[in-house]
Structure formats: structure tokens, C-alpha cells
Amino acid sequence: MKFMLILKVCSVVHMDCLPPIQDSFVFNSWSECASAGYLRSIQTNNSIDSGMVNKNKIVINFECVEVEES
């Protein structure tokens, strides 16, 4: 099985999320995808202005979705 990472940037204050960010890279295992999800969540959070993160209570969610092997 292969997995694709999907990130979701959400605001707890507004109870809303931006459209999902789909990674074009396909991972060979759930573990690889999950590890990348944690790392990319941190990178994404750090790339957003900290004032905006604090004001809007931004959180980054992710999921690993199984994809068809080709």
C-alpha cells in the first residue's frame, strides 16, 4: 500500500479550515507518511506569522490517505 499526505490548516477561533493541501509525493508506508505529516505540520506552522497563529489559534491537521499503486 502507498499513502498520500493531506494537510489541513485550521482556525479554532473561526471553526474553519483552508482547503486541504495535497502532497504530490506518495509514501511507501503509513509510518513514512505519518512522520512526514508531523514534520510538515511543524514547518507549515513555523511559516505562518506567529501573531496570526496566536490570534486565530491556528492548528495543522493531517491525514494519510491510501492510494492505488501503479
Protein Blocks (a to p, Z undefined) as FASTA:
>chain_A
ZZddddddddfklopacdddddfbdcfbfklmmmmmmmmmmmmmmmpcfklmmmnopadd
ddddddddZZ
